[in-house]
Structure formats: C-alpha cells, structure tokens
C-alpha cells in the first residue's frame, strides 16, 4: 500500500456511505410508490364495480319498462 492508500480508503468509505443513503432514500420512495399504486388500483376497482352495477341497474330498468 502506498501513501495514497489511506486517503483512497477514506474516499471510498465516504462514497459507500453516500450510496447507502441514496439507496435508503430510493427504497423509501419505492415503498411510497407501491402504496400509491395499491391505493390507485383499489380505487379503480371500486369505480369499475360501481359503473358495472349502475349499468346493470339501467339495463334492468329499461327491460322492465320495455325500452332498450
């Protein structure tokens, strides 16, 4: 090891620490996005179910009244 080795090790350790912080932030962002996605899909499913229910009601009402 030369004289530059300790400073290189310090630089690499600092870089590793920076990358670990960045990874932690990205993991936090990813978790938030996954929660958002799950919520959005849940809402879309509920809206789809409501639209389907309303269409059935309309079809049922038009069949009872004799119109199509």
Gaussian input, Z-matrix of N, CA and C with variables (Angstrom, degrees):
# hf/3-21g

backbone

0 1
 N
 C     1     B1
 C     2     B2     1     A1
 N     3     B3     2     A2     1     D1
 C     4     B4     3     A3     2     D2
 C     5     B5     4     A4     3     D3
 N     6     B6     5     A5     4     D4
 C     7     B7     6     A6     5     D5
 C     8     B8     7     A7     6     D6
 N     9     B9     8     A8     7     D7
 C    10    B10     9     A9     8     D8
 C    11    B11    10    A10     9     D9
 N    12    B12    11    A11    10    D10
 C    13    B13    12    A12    11    D11
 C    14    B14    13    A13    12    D12
 N    15    B15    14    A14    13    D13
 C    16    B16    15    A15    14    D14
 C    17    B17    16    A16    15    D15
 N    18    B18    17    A17    16    D16
 C    19    B19    18    A18    17    D17
 C    20    B20    19    A19    18    D18
 N    21    B21    20    A20    19    D19
 C    22    B22    21    A21    20    D20
 C    23    B23    22    A22    21    D21
 N    24    B24    23    A23    22    D22
 C    25    B25    24    A24    23    D23
 C    26    B26    25    A25    24    D24
 N    27    B27    26    A26    25    D25
 C    28    B28    27    A27    26    D26
 C    29    B29    28    A28    27    D27
 N    30    B30    29    A29    28    D28
 C    31    B31    30    A30    29    D29
 C    32    B32    31    A31    30    D30
 N    33    B33    32    A32    31    D31
 C    34    B34    33    A33    32    D32
 C    35    B35    34    A34    33    D33
 N    36    B36    35    A35    34    D34
 C    37    B37    36    A36    35    D35
 C    38    B38    37    A37    36    D36
 N    39    B39    38    A38    37    D37
 C    40    B40    39    A39    38    D38
 C    41    B41    40    A40    39    D39
 N    42    B42    41    A41    40    D40
 C    43    B43    42    A42    41    D41
 C    44    B44    43    A43    42    D42
 N    45    B45    44    A44    43    D43
 C    46    B46    45    A45    44    D44
 C    47    B47    46    A46    45    D45
 N    48    B48    47    A47    46    D46
 C    49    B49    48    A48    47    D47
 C    50    B50    49    A49    48    D48
 N    51    B51    50    A50    49    D49
 C    52    B52    51    A51    50    D50
 C    53    B53    52    A52    51    D51
 N    54    B54    53    A53    52    D52
 C    55    B55    54    A54    53    D53
 C    56    B56    55    A55    54    D54
 N    57    B57    56    A56    55    D55
 C    58    B58    57    A57    56    D56
 C    59    B59    58    A58    57    D57
 N    60    B60    59    A59    58    D58
 C    61    B61    60    A60    59    D59
 C    62    B62    61    A61    60    D60
 N    63    B63    62    A62    61    D61
 C    64    B64    63    A63    62    D62
 C    65    B65    64    A64    63    D63
 N    66    B66    65    A65    64    D64
 C    67    B67    66    A66    65    D65
 C    68    B68    67    A67    66    D66
 N    69    B69    68    A68    67    D67
 C    70    B70    69    A69    68    D68
 C    71    B71    70    A70    69    D69
 N    72    B72    71    A71    70    D70
 C    73    B73    72    A72    71    D71
 C    74    B74    73    A73    72    D72
 N    75    B75    74    A74    73    D73
 C    76    B76    75    A75    74    D74
 C    77    B77    76    A76    75    D75
 N    78    B78    77    A77    76    D76
 C    79    B79    78    A78    77    D77
 C    80    B80    79    A79    78    D78
 N    81    B81    80    A80    79    D79
 C    82    B82    81    A81    80    D80
 C    83    B83    82    A82    81    D81
 N    84    B84    83    A83    82    D82
 C    85    B85    84    A84    83    D83
 C    86    B86    85    A85    84    D84
 N    87    B87    86    A86    85    D85
 C    88    B88    87    A87    86    D86
 C    89    B89    88    A88    87    D87
 N    90    B90    89    A89    88    D88
 C    91    B91    90    A90    89    D89
 C    92    B92    91    A91    90    D90
 N    93    B93    92    A92    91    D91
 C    94    B94    93    A93    92    D92
 C    95    B95    94    A94    93    D93
 N    96    B96    95    A95    94    D94
 C    97    B97    96    A96    95    D95
 C    98    B98    97    A97    96    D96
 N    99    B99    98    A98    97    D97
 C   100   B100    99    A99    98    D98
 C   101   B101   100   A100    99    D99
 N   102   B102   101   A101   100   D100
 C   103   B103   102   A102   101   D101
 C   104   B104   103   A103   102   D102
 N   105   B105   104   A104   103   D103
 C   106   B106   105   A105   104   D104
 C   107   B107   106   A106   105   D105
 N   108   B108   107   A107   106   D106
 C   109   B109   108   A108   107   D107
 C   110   B110   109   A109   108   D108
 N   111   B111   110   A110   109   D109
 C   112   B112   111   A111   110   D110
 C   113   B113   112   A112   111   D111
 N   114   B114   113   A113   112   D112
 C   115   B115   114   A114   113   D113
 C   116   B116   115   A115   114   D114
 N   117   B117   116   A116   115   D115
 C   118   B118   117   A117   116   D116
 C   119   B119   118   A118   117   D117
 N   120   B120   119   A119   118   D118
 C   121   B121   120   A120   119   D119
 C   122   B122   121   A121   120   D120
 N   123   B123   122   A122   121   D121
 C   124   B124   123   A123   122   D122
 C   125   B125   124   A124   123   D123
 N   126   B126   125   A125   124   D124
 C   127   B127   126   A126   125   D125
 C   128   B128   127   A127   126   D126
 N   129   B129   128   A128   127   D127
 C   130   B130   129   A129   128   D128
 C   131   B131   130   A130   129   D129
 N   132   B132   131   A131   130   D130
 C   133   B133   132   A132   131   D131
 C   134   B134   133   A133   132   D132
 N   135   B135   134   A134   133   D133
 C   136   B136   135   A135   134   D134
 C   137   B137   136   A136   135   D135
 N   138   B138   137   A137   136   D136
 C   139   B139   138   A138   137   D137
 C   140   B140   139   A139   138   D138
 N   141   B141   140   A140   139   D139
 C   142   B142   141   A141   140   D140
 C   143   B143   142   A142   141   D141
 N   144   B144   143   A143   142   D142
 C   145   B145   144   A144   143   D143
 C   146   B146   145   A145   144   D144
 N   147   B147   146   A146   145   D145
 C   148   B148   147   A147   146   D146
 C   149   B149   148   A148   147   D147
 N   150   B150   149   A149   148   D148
 C   151   B151   150   A150   149   D149
 C   152   B152   151   A151   150   D150
 N   153   B153   152   A152   151   D151
 C   154   B154   153   A153   152   D152
 C   155   B155   154   A154   153   D153
 N   156   B156   155   A155   154   D154
 C   157   B157   156   A156   155   D155
 C   158   B158   157   A157   156   D156
 N   159   B159   158   A158   157   D157
 C   160   B160   159   A159   158   D158
 C   161   B161   160   A160   159   D159
 N   162   B162   161   A161   160   D160
 C   163   B163   162   A162   161   D161
 C   164   B164   163   A163   162   D162
 N   165   B165   164   A164   163   D163
 C   166   B166   165   A165   164   D164
 C   167   B167   166   A166   165   D165
 N   168   B168   167   A167   166   D166
 C   169   B169   168   A168   167   D167
 C   170   B170   169   A169   168   D168
 N   171   B171   170   A170   169   D169
 C   172   B172   171   A171   170   D170
 C   173   B173   172   A172   171   D171
 N   174   B174   173   A173   172   D172
 C   175   B175   174   A174   173   D173
 C   176   B176   175   A175   174   D174
 N   177   B177   176   A176   175   D175
 C   178   B178   177   A177   176   D176
 C   179   B179   178   A178   177   D177
 N   180   B180   179   A179   178   D178
 C   181   B181   180   A180   179   D179
 C   182   B182   181   A181   180   D180
 N   183   B183   182   A182   181   D181
 C   184   B184   183   A183   182   D182
 C   185   B185   184   A184   183   D183
 N   186   B186   185   A185   184   D184
 C   187   B187   186   A186   185   D185
 C   188   B188   187   A187   186   D186
 N   189   B189   188   A188   187   D187
 C   190   B190   189   A189   188   D188
 C   191   B191   190   A190   189   D189
 N   192   B192   191   A191   190   D190
 C   193   B193   192   A192   191   D191
 C   194   B194   193   A193   192   D192
 N   195   B195   194   A194   193   D193
 C   196   B196   195   A195   194   D194
 C   197   B197   196   A196   195   D195
 N   198   B198   197   A197   196   D196
 C   199   B199   198   A198   197   D197
 C   200   B200   199   A199   198   D198
 N   201   B201   200   A200   199   D199
 C   202   B202   201   A201   200   D200
 C   203   B203   202   A202   201   D201

   B1=1.4574
   B2=1.5160
   B3=1.2981
   B4=1.4536
   B5=1.5077
   B6=1.2856
   B7=1.4653
   B8=1.5198
   B9=1.3310
   B10=1.4642
   B11=1.5281
   B12=1.3273
   B13=1.4613
   B14=1.5279
   B15=1.3388
   B16=1.4753
   B17=1.5332
   B18=1.3262
   B19=1.4581
   B20=1.5297
   B21=1.3174
   B22=1.4708
   B23=1.5144
   B24=1.3358
   B25=1.4644
   B26=1.5280
   B27=1.3119
   B28=1.4693
   B29=1.5257
   B30=1.3238
   B31=1.4656
   B32=1.5337
   B33=1.3144
   B34=1.4671
   B35=1.5250
   B36=1.3346
   B37=1.4687
   B38=1.5230
   B39=1.3306
   B40=1.4705
   B41=1.5236
   B42=1.3227
   B43=1.4687
   B44=1.5209
   B45=1.3216
   B46=1.4711
   B47=1.5282
   B48=1.3284
   B49=1.4668
   B50=1.5296
   B51=1.3327
   B52=1.4640
   B53=1.5234
   B54=1.3118
   B55=1.4635
   B56=1.5311
   B57=1.3298
   B58=1.4764
   B59=1.5268
   B60=1.3250
   B61=1.4697
   B62=1.5235
   B63=1.3259
   B64=1.4676
   B65=1.5267
   B66=1.3188
   B67=1.4584
   B68=1.5249
   B69=1.3030
   B70=1.4646
   B71=1.5336
   B72=1.3340
   B73=1.4726
   B74=1.5253
   B75=1.3187
   B76=1.4713
   B77=1.5239
   B78=1.3317
   B79=1.4667
   B80=1.5211
   B81=1.3334
   B82=1.4557
   B83=1.5261
   B84=1.3320
   B85=1.4630
   B86=1.5268
   B87=1.3245
   B88=1.4590
   B89=1.5257
   B90=1.3224
   B91=1.4684
   B92=1.5245
   B93=1.3300
   B94=1.4650
   B95=1.5227
   B96=1.3158
   B97=1.4609
   B98=1.5279
   B99=1.3188
   B100=1.4697
   B101=1.5268
   B102=1.3313
   B103=1.4647
   B104=1.5263
   B105=1.3351
   B106=1.4628
   B107=1.5252
   B108=1.3258
   B109=1.4575
   B110=1.5290
   B111=1.3169
   B112=1.4631
   B113=1.5298
   B114=1.3185
   B115=1.4648
   B116=1.5225
   B117=1.3309
   B118=1.4597
   B119=1.5292
   B120=1.3312
   B121=1.4633
   B122=1.5230
   B123=1.3085
   B124=1.4615
   B125=1.5307
   B126=1.3171
   B127=1.4714
   B128=1.5228
   B129=1.3329
   B130=1.4633
   B131=1.5244
   B132=1.3129
   B133=1.4639
   B134=1.5273
   B135=1.3222
   B136=1.4653
   B137=1.5283
   B138=1.3317
   B139=1.4639
   B140=1.5219
   B141=1.3316
   B142=1.4574
   B143=1.5238
   B144=1.3122
   B145=1.4638
   B146=1.5262
   B147=1.3166
   B148=1.4652
   B149=1.5272
   B150=1.3189
   B151=1.4682
   B152=1.5201
   B153=1.3190
   B154=1.4675
   B155=1.5230
   B156=1.3152
   B157=1.4735
   B158=1.5199
   B159=1.3174
   B160=1.4613
   B161=1.5279
   B162=1.3300
   B163=1.4682
   B164=1.5220
   B165=1.3269
   B166=1.4686
   B167=1.5186
   B168=1.3338
   B169=1.4647
   B170=1.5192
   B171=1.3278
   B172=1.4618
   B173=1.5233
   B174=1.3222
   B175=1.4594
   B176=1.5188
   B177=1.3046
   B178=1.4527
   B179=1.5220
   B180=1.3301
   B181=1.4689
   B182=1.5218
   B183=1.3302
   B184=1.4634
   B185=1.5272
   B186=1.3262
   B187=1.4725
   B188=1.5242
   B189=1.3258
   B190=1.4706
   B191=1.5256
   B192=1.3377
   B193=1.4588
   B194=1.5347
   B195=1.3402
   B196=1.4476
   B197=1.5195
   B198=1.3177
   B199=1.4714
   B200=1.5167
   B201=1.3192
   B202=1.4512
   B203=1.4744
   A1=108.61
   A2=115.46
   A3=119.82
   A4=111.07
   A5=115.98
   A6=121.66
   A7=111.74
   A8=116.87
   A9=120.89
   A10=112.23
   A11=117.28
   A12=121.19
   A13=113.51
   A14=120.55
   A15=118.79
   A16=112.59
   A17=117.97
   A18=118.85
   A19=110.73
   A20=116.61
   A21=119.66
   A22=110.01
   A23=116.24
   A24=120.35
   A25=110.05
   A26=117.60
   A27=121.04
   A28=110.59
   A29=116.51
   A30=120.82
   A31=110.25
   A32=116.28
   A33=119.73
   A34=111.82
   A35=116.98
   A36=120.15
   A37=111.01
   A38=116.35
   A39=120.35
   A40=110.40
   A41=116.14
   A42=119.96
   A43=110.76
   A44=116.77
   A45=120.92
   A46=109.86
   A47=117.37
   A48=121.04
   A49=110.03
   A50=116.82
   A51=121.06
   A52=110.94
   A53=116.48
   A54=120.42
   A55=111.84
   A56=116.72
   A57=119.20
   A58=111.12
   A59=117.04
   A60=120.47
   A61=110.12
   A62=114.77
   A63=119.63
   A64=110.63
   A65=116.76
   A66=121.29
   A67=110.73
   A68=116.70
   A69=120.99
   A70=110.82
   A71=116.01
   A72=119.97
   A73=111.05
   A74=116.37
   A75=120.55
   A76=110.89
   A77=116.77
   A78=119.73
   A79=111.29
   A80=116.53
   A81=120.89
   A82=110.56
   A83=116.32
   A84=120.91
   A85=110.70
   A86=116.26
   A87=120.57
   A88=111.07
   A89=117.07
   A90=120.61
   A91=110.85
   A92=116.71
   A93=120.88
   A94=110.65
   A95=117.43
   A96=120.96
   A97=111.60
   A98=116.58
   A99=119.66
   A100=110.78
   A101=116.36
   A102=119.95
   A103=110.41
   A104=116.43
   A105=120.71
   A106=110.31
   A107=116.30
   A108=120.52
   A109=110.98
   A110=116.48
   A111=120.55
   A112=110.62
   A113=116.63
   A114=120.74
   A115=110.44
   A116=116.97
   A117=121.17
   A118=110.62
   A119=117.27
   A120=120.25
   A121=111.30
   A122=116.15
   A123=120.59
   A124=110.39
   A125=116.21
   A126=120.30
   A127=111.31
   A128=116.26
   A129=119.53
   A130=111.38
   A131=116.15
   A132=120.52
   A133=110.54
   A134=116.50
   A135=120.52
   A136=110.58
   A137=117.37
   A138=120.57
   A139=110.94
   A140=116.30
   A141=120.34
   A142=110.51
   A143=116.63
   A144=120.91
   A145=110.88
   A146=117.05
   A147=120.98
   A148=111.16
   A149=117.23
   A150=120.79
   A151=110.17
   A152=116.43
   A153=120.83
   A154=110.41
   A155=116.76
   A156=120.66
   A157=111.04
   A158=117.25
   A159=121.13
   A160=111.53
   A161=116.98
   A162=119.59
   A163=110.72
   A164=116.40
   A165=119.27
   A166=111.08
   A167=115.95
   A168=119.65
   A169=111.02
   A170=116.47
   A171=120.05
   A172=110.85
   A173=117.31
   A174=121.31
   A175=110.52
   A176=116.40
   A177=121.19
   A178=110.75
   A179=116.62
   A180=120.66
   A181=111.13
   A182=117.61
   A183=120.01
   A184=110.92
   A185=117.29
   A186=120.72
   A187=109.50
   A188=116.96
   A189=120.65
   A190=111.80
   A191=116.10
   A192=119.13
   A193=111.51
   A194=116.87
   A195=120.71
   A196=113.94
   A197=118.60
   A198=120.88
   A199=109.30
   A200=115.54
   A201=119.35
   A202=112.38
   D1=135.52
   D2=179.61
   D3=-91.70
   D4=-173.94
   D5=-179.89
   D6=-67.71
   D7=-24.90
   D8=-178.37
   D9=-80.42
   D10=-13.59
   D11=-175.90
   D12=-58.58
   D13=-47.47
   D14=179.96
   D15=-61.83
   D16=-39.57
   D17=179.31
   D18=-69.73
   D19=-33.93
   D20=177.30
   D21=-66.45
   D22=-42.22
   D23=178.41
   D24=-61.73
   D25=-43.70
   D26=178.57
   D27=-61.78
   D28=-43.16
   D29=179.36
   D30=-62.99
   D31=-43.97
   D32=179.40
   D33=-66.48
   D34=-38.99
   D35=176.66
   D36=-62.88
   D37=-40.70
   D38=177.42
   D39=-64.60
   D40=-39.86
   D41=178.85
   D42=-65.48
   D43=-40.93
   D44=177.62
   D45=-61.98
   D46=-43.61
   D47=179.74
   D48=-61.98
   D49=-42.86
   D50=178.55
   D51=-62.59
   D52=-43.95
   D53=179.92
   D54=-66.01
   D55=-36.08
   D56=177.76
   D57=-66.36
   D58=-39.35
   D59=177.05
   D60=-64.15
   D61=-43.20
   D62=179.55
   D63=-62.76
   D64=-43.01
   D65=178.14
   D66=-61.86
   D67=-41.70
   D68=179.03
   D69=-61.62
   D70=-44.46
   D71=178.22
   D72=-62.55
   D73=-42.59
   D74=179.97
   D75=-64.95
   D76=-39.37
   D77=177.22
   D78=-63.88
   D79=-39.51
   D80=177.12
   D81=-63.58
   D82=-44.30
   D83=177.69
   D84=-61.61
   D85=-42.90
   D86=-179.96
   D87=-62.07
   D88=-42.85
   D89=177.81
   D90=-60.43
   D91=-43.38
   D92=179.06
   D93=-63.37
   D94=-41.45
   D95=179.54
   D96=-66.91
   D97=-36.80
   D98=177.44
   D99=-65.12
   D100=-40.48
   D101=177.65
   D102=-65.13
   D103=-41.82
   D104=178.07
   D105=-61.61
   D106=-43.66
   D107=-179.97
   D108=-61.74
   D109=-44.40
   D110=179.84
   D111=-62.20
   D112=-42.26
   D113=178.57
   D114=-64.61
   D115=-44.78
   D116=-179.47
   D117=-62.36
   D118=-44.33
   D119=179.24
   D120=-64.00
   D121=-38.60
   D122=178.41
   D123=-63.22
   D124=-44.08
   D125=179.09
   D126=-65.01
   D127=-42.41
   D128=178.51
   D129=-62.24
   D130=-40.63
   D131=178.23
   D132=-62.78
   D133=-43.96
   D134=179.27
   D135=-63.84
   D136=-41.01
   D137=178.64
   D138=-65.54
   D139=-41.50
   D140=178.02
   D141=-61.56
   D142=-44.88
   D143=179.22
   D144=-61.32
   D145=-41.19
   D146=179.40
   D147=-66.10
   D148=-42.15
   D149=178.13
   D150=-63.07
   D151=-43.15
   D152=178.75
   D153=-61.90
   D154=-43.54
   D155=178.96
   D156=-62.37
   D157=-44.33
   D158=-179.84
   D159=-65.14
   D160=-38.28
   D161=177.51
   D162=-64.12
   D163=-40.93
   D164=177.82
   D165=-62.99
   D166=-41.23
   D167=178.02
   D168=-61.88
   D169=-42.29
   D170=179.35
   D171=-64.71
   D172=-42.96
   D173=178.50
   D174=-63.45
   D175=-41.91
   D176=179.55
   D177=-64.73
   D178=-42.52
   D179=179.88
   D180=-66.95
   D181=-38.85
   D182=-179.62
   D183=-71.74
   D184=-31.36
   D185=177.70
   D186=-69.71
   D187=-40.73
   D188=179.58
   D189=-66.75
   D190=-35.93
   D191=-177.19
   D192=-85.39
   D193=-7.65
   D194=177.17
   D195=88.06
   D196=6.99
   D197=177.87
   D198=-105.13
   D199=155.95
   D200=178.08
   D201=-122.98

